[in-house]
């Protein structure tokens, strides 16, 4: 058995009804749905934070693209789609 912890959260009636609808459709409990939702959100946020840190690290190393160059790239892309 894996280690687990209990988390308590308040949700509004509409959200609870949606959780019940989705968890029932999967044949699962509210607890299963909540645990899965928390896991997916935490993974997504961790991925985003790593992406941001990658950008910060790149900037710290001086690996930057001048604003004018970005502007020109966007302008060229827009022009190629027209």
Secondary structure, 3 states (H helix, E strand, C coil): CCCCCCCCCCCCHHHHHHHHHHHHHCCCCHHHHHHHHHHHHHHHHHHHHHHHHHHHHHHHCCCCCCHHHHHHHHHHHHHHHC
